[in-house]
Amino acid sequence: MFAGIDVSESMIAEALARPHPDNVSFQLGQAEALPAEDDSVDLITSASASHYFDRDRFFAEAKRVLKPGGVVALFAYLFPTVSCPQQPESRFTEEYDKTIQFFADQPTWPQTVADVMKYRYSNYVMPFPEWTRDDTVTIDQEWTIERLMAIYGSLPGVQGYIRENPDKGDVMKQLEETLVGSLSDPSKGIATSIRVSWGSFVVMSRKPIV
């Protein structure tokens, strides 16, 4: 059995609305109060979320619910690098990098996210003596600028900037126009294909068997 746990009702509803195997369930819950019996879980994973947890309480829960030999695996993604292979002479990558840096420099950018980018969870004290990490996995995908805008606009730091600066107008539309305008051939607009490369990392710790 696999259980997906989230504090957000809307996230649970979204998960339940999607096709999933019969042995997968979703329920409301907190990382600091896992809805599981003692010594009953083989694996705990968290994707780009553990930096929001109360880690002391979460790790205490991991110690409680994991079976001997069970593993807690915490992974996250770095900001993607982007390029436009079909228009290599364009300024697209340069404009994207400038935009990432602009938002990262704003006071609305969460410090927790900044710490993830800087430390990559190397500042975590894992709950068990045995632990390891892997920083080698990269995900390469073909996206459109439209999809990039949708993902980018959902970031907490970007949403925070928009809320705090209503006088700036439609920030995401302005960003979209800047990126499309940086292309050497902007005729396809937001449907332009781009290459997105996500670096990732995972930190794992195993509960002693004895």
Contacts in CASP RR format, 6 or more apart in sequence:
PFRMAT RR
TARGET T0000
AUTHOR 0000-0000-0000
METHOD contacts of the structure
MODEL  1
MFAGIDVSESMIAEALARPHPDNVSFQLGQAEALPAEDDSVDLITSASAS
HYFDRDRFFAEAKRVLKPGGVVALFAYLFPTVSCPQQPESRFTEEYDKTI
QFFADQPTWPQTVADVMKYRYSNYVMPFPEWTRDDTVTIDQEWTIERLMA
IYGSLPGVQGYIRENPDKGDVMKQLEETLVGSLSDPSKGIATSIRVSWGS
FVVMSRKPIV
1 23 0 8 1.000
1 24 0 8 1.000
1 25 0 8 1.000
2 21 0 8 1.000
2 23 0 8 1.000
2 24 0 8 1.000
2 25 0 8 1.000
3 24 0 8 1.000
3 25 0 8 1.000
3 26 0 8 1.000
3 27 0 8 1.000
3 35 0 8 1.000
3 36 0 8 1.000
4 15 0 8 1.000
4 24 0 8 1.000
4 25 0 8 1.000
4 26 0 8 1.000
4 27 0 8 1.000
5 26 0 8 1.000
5 27 0 8 1.000
5 28 0 8 1.000
5 29 0 8 1.000
5 30 0 8 1.000
5 31 0 8 1.000
5 34 0 8 1.000
5 35 0 8 1.000
6 12 0 8 1.000
6 15 0 8 1.000
6 26 0 8 1.000
6 28 0 8 1.000
6 29 0 8 1.000
7 28 0 8 1.000
7 29 0 8 1.000
7 30 0 8 1.000
9 28 0 8 1.000
12 26 0 8 1.000
12 27 0 8 1.000
12 28 0 8 1.000
15 26 0 8 1.000
16 26 0 8 1.000
20 26 0 8 1.000
27 35 0 8 1.000
29 35 0 8 1.000
31 46 0 8 1.000
31 49 0 8 1.000
31 50 0 8 1.000
31 53 0 8 1.000
31 54 0 8 1.000
31 57 0 8 1.000
31 58 0 8 1.000
31 61 0 8 1.000
32 53 0 8 1.000
32 54 0 8 1.000
32 57 0 8 1.000
32 58 0 8 1.000
32 61 0 8 1.000
33 57 0 8 1.000
33 61 0 8 1.000
34 41 0 8 1.000
34 44 0 8 1.000
34 61 0 8 1.000
34 62 0 8 1.000
34 64 0 8 1.000
34 65 0 8 1.000
36 65 0 8 1.000
37 65 0 8 1.000
38 64 0 8 1.000
38 65 0 8 1.000
39 64 0 8 1.000
39 65 0 8 1.000
39 66 0 8 1.000
39 67 0 8 1.000
39 68 0 8 1.000
40 65 0 8 1.000
40 67 0 8 1.000
41 65 0 8 1.000
41 66 0 8 1.000
41 67 0 8 1.000
41 70 0 8 1.000
42 66 0 8 1.000
42 67 0 8 1.000
42 70 0 8 1.000
42 71 0 8 1.000
43 70 0 8 1.000
43 71 0 8 1.000
43 72 0 8 1.000
43 73 0 8 1.000
44 62 0 8 1.000
44 65 0 8 1.000
44 66 0 8 1.000
44 71 0 8 1.000
44 72 0 8 1.000
44 73 0 8 1.000
45 72 0 8 1.000
45 73 0 8 1.000
45 74 0 8 1.000
45 75 0 8 1.000
46 53 0 8 1.000
46 73 0 8 1.000
46 74 0 8 1.000
46 75 0 8 1.000
47 75 0 8 1.000
47 76 0 8 1.000
48 75 0 8 1.000
48 76 0 8 1.000
48 77 0 8 1.000
48 116 0 8 1.000
50 58 0 8 1.000
50 74 0 8 1.000
50 76 0 8 1.000
50 121 0 8 1.000
50 124 0 8 1.000
51 76 0 8 1.000
51 112 0 8 1.000
51 113 0 8 1.000
51 115 0 8 1.000
51 116 0 8 1.000
51 121 0 8 1.000
52 112 0 8 1.000
55 124 0 8 1.000
59 72 0 8 1.000
59 126 0 8 1.000
59 127 0 8 1.000
60 127 0 8 1.000
62 72 0 8 1.000
62 127 0 8 1.000
62 207 0 8 1.000
63 127 0 8 1.000
63 128 0 8 1.000
63 207 0 8 1.000
66 72 0 8 1.000
66 207 0 8 1.000
67 207 0 8 1.000
68 207 0 8 1.000
68 208 0 8 1.000
68 209 0 8 1.000
68 210 0 8 1.000
69 206 0 8 1.000
69 207 0 8 1.000
69 208 0 8 1.000
69 209 0 8 1.000
70 206 0 8 1.000
70 207 0 8 1.000
71 204 0 8 1.000
71 205 0 8 1.000
71 206 0 8 1.000
71 207 0 8 1.000
72 126 0 8 1.000
72 127 0 8 1.000
72 128 0 8 1.000
72 204 0 8 1.000
72 205 0 8 1.000
72 207 0 8 1.000
73 202 0 8 1.000
73 203 0 8 1.000
73 204 0 8 1.000
74 121 0 8 1.000
74 124 0 8 1.000
74 202 0 8 1.000
74 203 0 8 1.000
74 204 0 8 1.000
75 200 0 8 1.000
75 201 0 8 1.000
75 202 0 8 1.000
75 203 0 8 1.000
76 116 0 8 1.000
76 120 0 8 1.000
76 121 0 8 1.000
76 200 0 8 1.000
76 201 0 8 1.000
77 139 0 8 1.000
77 198 0 8 1.000
77 199 0 8 1.000
77 200 0 8 1.000
78 117 0 8 1.000
78 120 0 8 1.000
78 198 0 8 1.000
78 199 0 8 1.000
78 200 0 8 1.000
78 201 0 8 1.000
79 100 0 8 1.000
79 117 0 8 1.000
80 196 0 8 1.000
80 197 0 8 1.000
80 198 0 8 1.000
80 199 0 8 1.000
81 93 0 8 1.000
81 196 0 8 1.000
81 197 0 8 1.000
82 92 0 8 1.000
82 93 0 8 1.000
82 96 0 8 1.000
82 148 0 8 1.000
82 194 0 8 1.000
82 195 0 8 1.000
82 196 0 8 1.000
82 197 0 8 1.000
83 92 0 8 1.000
83 93 0 8 1.000
83 194 0 8 1.000
83 195 0 8 1.000
84 90 0 8 1.000
84 92 0 8 1.000
84 93 0 8 1.000
84 183 0 8 1.000
84 192 0 8 1.000
84 193 0 8 1.000
84 194 0 8 1.000
84 195 0 8 1.000
85 195 0 8 1.000
86 192 0 8 1.000
86 193 0 8 1.000
87 183 0 8 1.000
87 184 0 8 1.000
87 185 0 8 1.000
87 192 0 8 1.000
89 184 0 8 1.000
90 182 0 8 1.000
90 183 0 8 1.000
90 184 0 8 1.000
90 185 0 8 1.000
91 182 0 8 1.000
91 183 0 8 1.000
92 179 0 8 1.000
92 182 0 8 1.000
92 183 0 8 1.000
92 194 0 8 1.000
94 182 0 8 1.000
95 178 0 8 1.000
95 179 0 8 1.000
95 182 0 8 1.000
96 179 0 8 1.000
99 175 0 8 1.000
99 178 0 8 1.000
99 179 0 8 1.000
103 109 0 8 1.000
103 155 0 8 1.000
103 157 0 8 1.000
103 158 0 8 1.000
103 161 0 8 1.000
104 114 0 8 1.000
104 117 0 8 1.000
106 157 0 8 1.000
106 161 0 8 1.000
108 157 0 8 1.000
108 160 0 8 1.000
108 161 0 8 1.000
108 163 0 8 1.000
108 164 0 8 1.000
109 157 0 8 1.000
109 161 0 8 1.000
110 156 0 8 1.000
110 157 0 8 1.000
113 155 0 8 1.000
113 156 0 8 1.000
113 157 0 8 1.000
115 123 0 8 1.000
120 135 0 8 1.000
120 201 0 8 1.000
121 133 0 8 1.000
121 201 0 8 1.000
121 203 0 8 1.000
122 133 0 8 1.000
124 203 0 8 1.000
126 203 0 8 1.000
126 205 0 8 1.000
127 205 0 8 1.000
127 207 0 8 1.000
128 205 0 8 1.000
128 206 0 8 1.000
128 207 0 8 1.000
128 208 0 8 1.000
129 208 0 8 1.000
130 205 0 8 1.000
130 206 0 8 1.000
130 208 0 8 1.000
131 203 0 8 1.000
131 204 0 8 1.000
131 205 0 8 1.000
131 206 0 8 1.000
132 203 0 8 1.000
132 204 0 8 1.000
133 201 0 8 1.000
133 202 0 8 1.000
133 203 0 8 1.000
133 204 0 8 1.000
134 201 0 8 1.000
134 202 0 8 1.000
134 204 0 8 1.000
135 200 0 8 1.000
135 201 0 8 1.000
137 199 0 8 1.000
137 200 0 8 1.000
137 201 0 8 1.000
137 202 0 8 1.000
138 197 0 8 1.000
138 198 0 8 1.000
138 199 0 8 1.000
138 200 0 8 1.000
139 197 0 8 1.000
139 198 0 8 1.000
139 199 0 8 1.000
139 200 0 8 1.000
140 195 0 8 1.000
140 196 0 8 1.000
140 197 0 8 1.000
140 198 0 8 1.000
141 195 0 8 1.000
141 196 0 8 1.000
141 197 0 8 1.000
141 198 0 8 1.000
142 193 0 8 1.000
142 194 0 8 1.000
142 195 0 8 1.000
142 196 0 8 1.000
143 193 0 8 1.000
143 194 0 8 1.000
143 195 0 8 1.000
143 196 0 8 1.000
144 190 0 8 1.000
144 191 0 8 1.000
144 192 0 8 1.000
144 193 0 8 1.000
144 194 0 8 1.000
145 176 0 8 1.000
145 179 0 8 1.000
145 180 0 8 1.000
145 189 0 8 1.000
145 190 0 8 1.000
145 191 0 8 1.000
145 192 0 8 1.000
145 194 0 8 1.000
146 190 0 8 1.000
146 191 0 8 1.000
148 179 0 8 1.000
148 194 0 8 1.000
148 196 0 8 1.000
149 172 0 8 1.000
149 175 0 8 1.000
149 176 0 8 1.000
149 179 0 8 1.000
149 190 0 8 1.000
152 158 0 8 1.000
152 172 0 8 1.000
152 175 0 8 1.000
153 159 0 8 1.000
153 172 0 8 1.000
158 171 0 8 1.000
158 172 0 8 1.000
161 171 0 8 1.000
162 168 0 8 1.000
162 171 0 8 1.000
162 172 0 8 1.000
165 171 0 8 1.000
168 174 0 8 1.000
176 190 0 8 1.000
180 186 0 8 1.000
180 189 0 8 1.000
180 190 0 8 1.000
180 192 0 8 1.000
183 189 0 8 1.000
183 192 0 8 1.000
186 192 0 8 1.000
END
